[in-house]
Amino acid sequence: MFPFFKRRDEGPLAVEDAVFTPEDIFVLLGESLDIGCFAAQPRNLNLGRFKAEGSAAWRERLVKRFEPRGLVDGLGRPCPELAYALEPLKEKGVFIGDGNIPSATDPVEKRTAVICFSPGLDNATCVVRQGRGFCLRPFSQDSGTRELEFLSVYGLEGLYCPAVRSQHFIRGDYRLSDTSLVDSLSRGPDGVRAWCAAWGINECDQLEAVARRGGSRFHGLTNKYLLSADYRKCEYKGGFDYRVPAPAAGEFRTKGVVVLPEMGFVDFWGAAPRGPEYDWYKNPASRDQCRYAGFDFLGPGESLLDNLLKFYDYPEDGND
């Protein structure tokens, strides 16, 4: 039996045990997509039918399944526990996913889970794919527990090990086609030393250790691609509803990383707002002039989740 159609007499259901359809999430969010564009997204919803007929039929099915279980009332309004879990999925927050939002050039959904955070980052809910539906798993507000939940969601539990010491490097004028750091690691310690010399990095022993352990392009080490995006200071043209989240103004920040958990190593790249002369909403080509890249080694006591939620400013004064 599909989990969407459980018997009506099974009693109360905990939020984290429910499996929701994309239509359920859309209705529960007030006829809106989720901020990660993951569960309630155009590829999962018949938005043409919604525009023509509204959401009454979707709401009716939601109530039929979940009112007897105590998760919604007769009008489809969520109970307090469900409302709390849904809050981070709304428009003004941050999300982390294990892949990109599907697009015209890359239409296949590869993500398995997306973690959404409220604007203050104090409330977080993980949206997890479950068969043809989605589960909502509210995260703990305790930072230590939340880190463990994050590692578990993405299969990194038991793999993450801090580096010997903290190390941070960031540079501007980055292009997405630039693979020089990864290329240097594939050439071994000699390649790393040459790359570090070119960028004025004096301490290259930890990068050399990655090169010795990983070999060609990180082979031999676990690697995980993650993407985070910050919508907290963004504005949307026409509001945030059933359109794909696409900021039209404000400070939009993104950060992509490849994590090597056994080494406490984060290879990152991203985009950050600069001055008005770099307004990429009016001139999309200027986004390339707002890109940065670098790496972090996370030392003892440093959190991988906190690192992903740290959106760097563009290094206007050169490399750091």
KOLSE-632646 format. One line per field, with one value per residue (C-alpha): residue in three letters; residue number from 0; x, y, z. Coordinates in Angstrom, 2 decimals. Example, Ala and Ser with C-alpha at 12.3 -4.5 7.8 and 13.67 -1.06 7.14 Angstrom:
KOLSE-632646
type (ALA/SER)
seq (0/1)
east (12.30/13.67)
north (-4.50/-1.06)
up (7.80/7.14)
//
This chain:
KOLSE-632646
type (MET/PHE/PRO/PHE/PHE/LYS/ARG/ARG/ASP/GLU/GLY/PRO/LEU/ALA/VAL/GLU/ASP/ALA/VAL/PHE/THR/PRO/GLU/ASP/ILE/PHE/VAL/LEU/LEU/GLY/GLU/SER/LEU/ASP/ILE/GLY/CYS/PHE/ALA/ALA/GLN/PRO/ARG/ASN/LEU/ASN/LEU/GLY/ARG/PHE/LYS/ALA/GLU/GLY/SER/ALA/ALA/TRP/ARG/GLU/ARG/LEU/VAL/LYS/ARG/PHE/GLU/PRO/ARG/GLY/LEU/VAL/ASP/GLY/LEU/GLY/ARG/PRO/CYS/PRO/GLU/LEU/ALA/TYR/ALA/LEU/GLU/PRO/LEU/LYS/GLU/LYS/GLY/VAL/PHE/ILE/GLY/ASP/GLY/ASN/ILE/PRO/SER/ALA/THR/ASP/PRO/VAL/GLU/LYS/ARG/THR/ALA/VAL/ILE/CYS/PHE/SER/PRO/GLY/LEU/ASP/ASN/ALA/THR/CYS/VAL/VAL/ARG/GLN/GLY/ARG/GLY/PHE/CYS/LEU/ARG/PRO/PHE/SER/GLN/ASP/SER/GLY/THR/ARG/GLU/LEU/GLU/PHE/LEU/SER/VAL/TYR/GLY/LEU/GLU/GLY/LEU/TYR/CYS/PRO/ALA/VAL/ARG/SER/GLN/HIS/PHE/ILE/ARG/GLY/ASP/TYR/ARG/LEU/SER/ASP/THR/SER/LEU/VAL/ASP/SER/LEU/SER/ARG/GLY/PRO/ASP/GLY/VAL/ARG/ALA/TRP/CYS/ALA/ALA/TRP/GLY/ILE/ASN/GLU/CYS/ASP/GLN/LEU/GLU/ALA/VAL/ALA/ARG/ARG/GLY/GLY/SER/ARG/PHE/HIS/GLY/LEU/THR/ASN/LYS/TYR/LEU/LEU/SER/ALA/ASP/TYR/ARG/LYS/CYS/GLU/TYR/LYS/GLY/GLY/PHE/ASP/TYR/ARG/VAL/PRO/ALA/PRO/ALA/ALA/GLY/GLU/PHE/ARG/THR/LYS/GLY/VAL/VAL/VAL/LEU/PRO/GLU/MET/GLY/PHE/VAL/ASP/PHE/TRP/GLY/ALA/ALA/PRO/ARG/GLY/PRO/GLU/TYR/ASP/TRP/TYR/LYS/ASN/PRO/ALA/SER/ARG/ASP/GLN/CYS/ARG/TYR/ALA/GLY/PHE/ASP/PHE/LEU/GLY/PRO/GLY/GLU/SER/LEU/LEU/ASP/ASN/LEU/LEU/LYS/PHE/TYR/ASP/TYR/PRO/GLU/ASP/GLY/ASN/ASP)
seq (0/1/2/3/4/5/6/7/8/9/10/11/12/13/14/15/16/17/18/19/20/21/22/23/24/25/26/27/28/29/30/31/32/33/34/35/36/37/38/39/40/41/42/43/44/45/46/47/48/49/50/51/52/53/54/55/56/57/58/59/60/61/62/63/64/65/66/67/68/69/70/71/72/73/74/75/76/77/78/79/80/81/82/83/84/85/86/87/88/89/90/91/92/93/94/95/96/97/98/99/100/101/102/103/104/105/106/107/108/109/110/111/112/113/114/115/116/117/118/119/120/121/122/123/124/125/126/127/128/129/130/131/132/133/134/135/136/137/138/139/140/141/142/143/144/145/146/147/148/149/150/151/152/153/154/155/156/157/158/159/160/161/162/163/164/165/166/167/168/169/170/171/172/173/174/175/176/177/178/179/180/181/182/183/184/185/186/187/188/189/190/191/192/193/194/195/196/197/198/199/200/201/202/203/204/205/206/207/208/209/210/211/212/213/214/215/216/217/218/219/220/221/222/223/224/225/226/227/228/229/230/231/232/233/234/235/236/237/238/239/240/241/242/243/244/245/246/247/248/249/250/251/252/253/254/255/256/257/258/259/260/261/262/263/264/265/266/267/268/269/270/271/272/273/274/275/276/277/278/279/280/281/282/283/284/285/286/287/288/289/290/291/292/293/294/295/296/297/298/299/300/301/302/303/304/305/306/307/308/309/310/311/312/313/314/315/316/317/318/319)
east (0.00/1.32/2.05/-0.15/-3.28/-3.12/-6.29/-8.29/-8.53/-4.82/-4.84/-2.57/0.47/3.73/4.91/8.16/6.27/3.97/4.66/3.37/2.74/4.10/0.51/0.19/3.28/2.13/-1.25/0.23/2.62/-0.32/-0.17/3.57/6.71/9.20/12.36/14.57/12.29/12.44/9.12/6.73/8.39/7.08/8.33/6.31/3.11/0.55/0.64/-1.32/-4.24/-3.79/-3.97/-7.15/-8.95/-7.29/-6.16/-9.53/-9.12/-5.59/-6.76/-9.63/-7.28/-4.94/-7.80/-9.12/-5.79/-4.47/-7.42/-8.15/-4.47/-4.47/-2.07/-4.57/-8.04/-11.11/-9.90/-6.45/-4.71/-1.69/-1.55/1.06/3.72/3.29/3.20/6.52/8.06/6.79/8.00/11.63/10.33/8.95/10.45/12.97/15.54/18.47/18.66/21.28/20.87/22.96/22.65/21.38/17.80/16.73/16.92/16.40/20.02/20.01/16.40/16.97/16.36/19.35/18.85/17.86/17.28/17.12/17.52/15.65/16.46/14.43/15.98/17.55/18.88/17.33/14.65/15.45/13.52/14.94/12.78/13.64/12.52/10.54/9.50/7.15/6.56/8.45/8.98/9.53/12.10/12.44/16.00/16.98/17.78/20.83/23.89/25.69/22.65/21.90/25.41/24.89/21.49/23.04/25.85/23.36/21.07/23.88/25.59/28.58/28.01/31.11/33.18/33.78/37.12/38.52/41.77/44.93/44.31/42.04/43.05/41.11/41.88/39.61/40.21/38.12/37.97/36.84/35.20/33.19/35.44/38.50/39.57/43.13/42.90/41.53/44.04/46.91/45.71/45.62/49.29/50.34/52.38/54.53/51.43/50.01/53.21/53.23/49.57/50.14/53.18/51.12/48.52/50.94/49.93/52.77/51.26/50.54/51.20/47.48/46.75/49.73/48.22/44.95/46.91/48.71/45.51/43.13/45.14/43.56/40.57/39.83/39.60/40.26/38.44/34.74/33.52/30.16/28.79/26.51/24.93/23.66/21.72/20.76/17.48/17.16/17.74/16.16/13.11/11.06/9.35/5.63/6.15/7.13/4.40/4.32/7.26/10.74/12.61/14.47/15.47/14.90/16.67/18.54/21.53/21.39/24.28/25.18/27.90/28.82/31.23/32.90/33.57/36.24/34.99/37.90/40.29/38.07/38.52/36.03/36.66/34.21/33.06/30.25/28.83/28.40/26.91/29.35/28.71/25.92/28.20/27.96/24.15/23.68/19.87/20.13/23.27/23.55/27.08/28.33/27.64/30.96/32.67/31.12/32.37/34.90/36.53/38.87/39.19/38.75/40.31/38.04/40.05/39.02/35.68/34.62/31.27/30.78/27.17/28.25/30.76/28.05/25.94/28.81/28.41/31.61/31.88/33.74/37.47/37.83/41.36/42.74/43.43/42.90)
north (0.00/3.43/5.51/8.33/6.20/4.75/3.75/6.51/4.75/4.47/7.30/10.32/10.64/12.39/15.00/13.17/9.92/11.45/11.22/14.23/14.65/17.73/18.99/18.62/20.75/23.34/23.74/23.74/26.54/28.70/27.78/28.33/26.46/25.61/27.71/24.81/24.18/20.49/18.99/21.67/22.54/22.97/19.55/17.87/19.90/20.43/24.21/24.69/22.87/24.83/28.14/26.99/25.25/26.32/24.02/22.89/19.28/19.09/20.53/18.06/15.12/16.59/16.90/13.43/11.82/13.94/15.40/11.98/11.74/15.11/16.92/19.34/20.64/20.46/23.42/21.97/24.22/22.56/21.67/23.62/20.91/20.75/24.55/24.69/22.17/24.11/27.55/27.18/26.18/29.68/32.49/34.34/31.79/29.58/26.09/23.37/20.57/17.76/18.99/21.81/22.93/21.36/23.75/23.80/22.78/20.15/19.02/15.81/16.04/14.42/15.68/13.31/15.87/19.64/21.33/24.62/27.22/30.12/33.60/33.47/29.94/28.87/26.69/24.06/21.31/18.65/17.70/14.11/12.26/9.17/7.14/9.37/11.66/13.70/13.60/16.62/16.14/19.12/19.55/20.05/23.59/22.27/22.98/19.73/17.57/19.53/18.84/15.10/15.27/17.09/14.55/11.68/13.13/13.22/9.96/11.63/10.35/8.52/9.87/13.48/14.06/17.54/18.68/19.12/22.87/25.53/27.07/29.44/30.78/32.82/34.60/36.65/36.82/33.19/31.49/28.28/26.75/27.17/23.73/24.70/23.66/20.21/19.85/20.66/18.05/15.45/16.21/15.34/17.36/18.99/20.28/21.57/23.45/25.10/26.15/27.51/29.49/31.05/32.24/33.25/30.48/29.68/26.72/23.97/20.84/20.07/20.36/18.10/15.55/15.65/15.14/12.13/10.56/11.35/10.88/11.94/14.28/13.17/9.47/7.36/9.77/10.22/13.41/15.09/17.94/20.36/23.68/26.37/29.54/32.56/34.32/36.30/39.72/39.06/40.47/38.59/40.06/39.71/37.99/34.46/32.00/29.28/30.65/29.15/31.14/33.72/36.90/40.15/42.42/42.37/40.43/36.91/34.66/31.15/28.73/25.37/22.97/19.62/18.16/15.56/14.58/12.35/15.30/18.07/19.75/21.99/23.15/26.03/28.57/31.08/34.46/37.49/40.95/43.79/47.46/48.88/48.69/44.90/44.65/41.19/41.54/44.25/42.85/39.05/39.07/40.89/37.81/36.41/39.45/38.56/34.99/33.81/30.47/28.97/26.24/25.62/23.08/22.73/22.27/20.58/21.82/23.40/22.43/21.43/22.63/26.03/26.27/25.67/28.39/30.87/32.97/34.89/38.45/39.02/39.52/43.07/43.42/40.39/36.91/36.06)
up (0.00/-0.90/2.24/0.86/1.32/4.81/6.62/8.23/11.62/12.39/14.95/15.44/13.21/14.08/11.58/10.84/10.09/7.47/3.74/1.82/-1.88/-3.69/-3.87/-0.08/0.51/-2.04/-0.32/3.20/2.20/1.14/-2.56/-2.85/-3.80/-1.08/-0.87/-1.99/-4.98/-4.07/-2.94/-4.24/-7.54/-11.11/-12.25/-9.49/-9.88/-12.62/-12.28/-15.50/-13.93/-10.70/-12.57/-14.30/-11.45/-8.19/-5.39/-4.00/-5.16/-3.76/-0.45/-0.27/-0.68/1.95/4.45/3.67/4.49/7.33/9.26/10.87/11.79/13.56/11.21/9.62/10.42/8.21/6.15/5.56/8.06/9.71/13.40/15.43/15.08/11.32/11.03/12.90/10.48/7.46/8.54/7.26/3.81/3.20/1.17/3.36/4.48/3.56/2.13/1.64/-0.90/-2.32/-5.88/-8.06/-8.60/-11.93/-14.86/-18.60/-19.14/-16.38/-15.93/-13.93/-10.17/-8.45/-4.90/-2.10/0.67/1.15/4.54/4.89/7.56/8.92/8.51/11.98/11.31/14.62/13.04/10.41/8.63/6.34/3.36/2.46/-0.64/0.32/-2.71/-4.70/-1.71/0.86/4.62/6.86/9.61/11.95/13.20/16.82/17.98/19.81/17.63/18.48/17.76/14.60/13.26/13.76/12.05/9.11/8.73/8.94/6.25/3.69/4.63/6.28/9.80/11.00/8.09/9.11/10.80/11.53/9.96/12.00/12.13/10.67/7.37/5.12/1.65/-0.61/-3.91/-6.31/-10.10/-10.25/-13.23/-13.06/-15.72/-13.44/-12.16/-11.24/-7.56/-8.36/-11.18/-8.82/-6.33/-9.11/-9.87/-6.32/-3.80/-6.48/-8.25/-4.96/-4.12/-7.55/-7.19/-3.68/-4.83/-7.63/-5.09/-2.35/0.07/2.44/4.30/1.81/3.91/4.44/0.73/0.05/2.43/0.45/-2.78/-1.32/0.02/-2.80/-5.94/-9.22/-8.72/-5.16/-6.08/-3.00/-0.69/-0.03/-1.66/-1.35/-3.46/-1.60/-2.55/-0.20/-1.04/1.04/0.20/3.44/1.88/-1.51/-3.23/-5.82/-8.87/-8.30/-4.94/-3.99/-4.90/-7.56/-9.52/-9.26/-6.58/-8.66/-6.83/-8.73/-6.25/-2.96/-1.65/-3.07/-2.05/-3.17/-2.21/-3.73/-2.07/-2.49/0.94/1.66/5.13/6.12/5.70/7.08/3.68/1.89/-1.69/-2.20/-4.77/-4.70/-5.61/-3.37/-3.97/-4.60/-5.43/-7.63/-10.66/-10.39/-10.42/-11.93/-11.94/-14.59/-16.20/-15.73/-17.19/-14.08/-11.97/-13.18/-11.63/-8.27/-8.07/-5.52/-4.70/-2.15/0.41/4.11/6.41/9.41/12.59/15.85/17.11/13.82/12.34/8.72/8.85/10.18/7.34/4.73/6.31/6.16/3.01/2.35/1.10/-2.13/-1.34/-2.62/-1.18/-3.02/-1.73/1.92)
//
